[in-house]
Amino acid sequence: MDRNFITKFSLIAAPQQVFPLLCPVREHDWIPTWRAQIVHSHSGLAELDCVFITQSPSDGDRTWVCTRFEPSRVIEYTAFSTLGYVMHLTIALDAQGNGGTNVSWSRRFIAVNDEGKAWIEAISSQGMTEATGALAKLLDYYLVNGTMLRA
């Protein structure tokens, strides 16, 4: 079983400003609940084959690998969850004529066992759209203000 979710939104900043923030280390700057532990990175930041770990009761412990890294254009991560699924995340950036960025945030979930299948079946399209929308709001706020939006 697999399911795909794609959310599109716009940001006020150019792709060159957005892309560096799509990094497990830099996400600590703009996502209040984000906690990532870098396991492997030559630069200490996102790069091809960067590996990091996140822990979440709702999403399971995930081991992430950066599988595509094209600065200011696209970044992809594959995450393996202890809850029996794999998530492939693709974030594509496209420059707008006004200096902003169009973003396509795509998640594909693939079950690897019955627990993962149940987890994926429980995902709602609305919930996924809302979760991505919340991230978009946090990212846009950071790009405009240079500080994290706090609840």
C-alpha positions as CSV (number, residue, x, y, z in Angstrom):
1,M,0.0,0.0,0.0
2,D,1.1,3.5,-0.7
3,R,-0.4,7.0,-0.7
4,N,0.7,10.3,-2.1
5,F,0.0,13.8,-0.8
6,I,1.0,17.0,-2.6
7,T,0.6,20.5,-1.3
8,K,1.5,23.6,-3.1
9,F,2.1,27.1,-1.7
10,S,4.0,30.3,-2.2
11,L,6.6,32.0,-0.1
12,I,7.7,35.6,-0.1
13,A,11.5,34.8,-0.5
14,A,13.6,33.6,-3.4
15,P,14.5,29.9,-3.7
16,Q,18.1,30.8,-2.8
17,Q,16.8,32.0,0.6
18,V,14.4,29.1,1.1
19,F,16.5,26.1,0.2
20,P,19.1,26.4,3.0
21,L,16.2,26.2,5.5
22,L,15.1,22.8,4.3
23,C,17.9,21.2,6.3
24,P,17.5,19.1,9.5
25,V,19.8,21.5,11.3
26,R,18.3,24.8,10.0
27,E,14.8,23.6,10.6
28,H,15.5,24.0,14.4
29,D,15.5,27.8,13.5
30,W,11.9,27.9,12.3
31,I,10.0,24.8,13.5
32,P,9.3,25.0,17.2
33,T,8.7,21.2,17.6
34,W,11.5,20.0,15.4
35,R,14.2,17.8,16.9
36,A,16.7,16.1,14.7
37,Q,20.0,14.4,15.5
38,I,22.6,14.4,12.7
39,V,24.1,10.9,12.2
40,H,26.2,11.6,9.1
41,S,27.0,14.8,7.2
42,H,30.4,16.0,6.0
43,S,29.4,19.7,6.2
44,G,27.2,19.4,9.3
45,L,24.1,20.5,7.2
46,A,21.9,19.0,4.6
47,E,23.7,17.4,1.7
48,L,23.5,14.3,-0.5
49,D,23.6,11.2,1.8
50,C,23.1,13.2,5.0
51,V,21.5,10.9,7.6
52,F,19.6,12.1,10.6
53,I,17.1,10.7,13.2
54,T,13.8,12.2,14.5
55,Q,11.6,10.8,17.2
56,S,7.8,11.3,17.5
57,P,5.2,9.2,19.3
58,S,2.7,9.9,16.4
59,D,5.1,9.3,13.5
60,G,7.5,6.8,15.0
61,D,11.2,7.1,15.2
62,R,12.5,7.9,11.7
63,T,15.9,7.5,10.1
64,W,16.2,10.0,7.2
65,V,18.5,10.0,4.2
66,C,18.9,12.9,1.8
67,T,18.6,11.2,-1.6
68,R,18.5,14.3,-3.9
69,F,20.2,17.6,-3.4
70,E,20.0,20.3,-6.0
71,P,20.5,23.7,-4.3
72,S,17.7,26.2,-4.8
73,R,15.7,23.7,-6.9
74,V,14.8,20.4,-5.1
75,I,15.6,18.4,-2.1
76,E,14.5,14.9,-1.4
77,Y,14.6,12.7,1.8
78,T,13.6,9.1,2.3
79,A,12.6,8.3,5.9
80,F,12.3,4.9,7.4
81,S,9.8,4.7,10.4
82,T,9.7,2.2,13.2
83,L,5.9,2.2,12.7
84,G,6.3,0.1,9.5
85,Y,6.3,2.6,6.7
86,V,8.7,4.5,4.4
87,M,8.1,8.2,3.6
88,H,9.6,9.8,0.5
89,L,9.6,13.6,0.8
90,T,10.2,15.8,-2.2
91,I,10.3,19.6,-1.9
92,A,10.6,21.4,-5.2
93,L,11.2,25.2,-5.5
94,D,10.3,27.3,-8.5
95,A,11.2,31.0,-8.7
96,Q,8.3,33.5,-9.1
97,G,8.7,36.6,-11.2
98,N,8.1,38.8,-8.1
99,G,11.1,37.4,-6.2
100,G,9.1,34.8,-4.3
101,T,9.0,31.0,-4.6
102,N,6.4,28.4,-5.5
103,V,6.8,25.3,-3.4
104,S,5.6,21.8,-4.2
105,W,5.7,19.7,-1.0
106,S,5.1,16.0,-1.9
107,R,5.0,13.1,0.5
108,R,4.7,9.4,-0.5
109,F,4.1,6.8,2.2
110,I,4.8,3.2,1.5
111,A,3.7,0.5,4.0
112,V,6.3,-2.3,4.8
113,N,4.0,-4.3,7.2
114,D,0.5,-4.3,8.5
115,E,1.2,-1.7,11.2
116,G,2.5,0.6,8.5
117,K,-0.5,-0.1,6.3
118,A,-2.9,0.9,9.2
119,W,-0.9,4.0,9.9
120,I,-1.0,5.1,6.3
121,E,-4.8,4.3,6.0
122,A,-5.4,6.6,9.0
123,I,-3.9,9.6,7.3
124,S,-6.4,12.1,6.0
125,S,-5.8,14.3,3.0
126,Q,-7.2,17.3,5.0
127,G,-4.8,16.5,7.9
128,M,-1.8,16.3,5.6
129,T,-2.8,19.6,3.9
130,E,-3.2,21.3,7.2
131,A,0.2,20.0,8.5
132,T,2.0,21.2,5.4
133,G,0.1,24.5,5.6
134,A,1.3,25.0,9.2
135,L,4.9,24.4,8.0
136,A,4.4,26.9,5.2
137,K,3.2,29.5,7.7
138,L,6.2,28.9,10.0
139,L,8.6,29.1,7.1
140,D,7.1,32.2,5.6
141,Y,7.1,33.9,9.0
142,Y,10.8,33.1,9.5
143,L,11.7,34.3,6.0
144,V,9.9,37.7,6.7
145,N,10.9,38.2,10.3
146,G,14.2,36.3,10.8
147,T,12.8,34.7,13.9
148,M,10.7,31.6,14.8
149,L,6.9,32.0,15.1
150,R,6.0,30.8,18.6
151,A,2.5,29.6,19.5
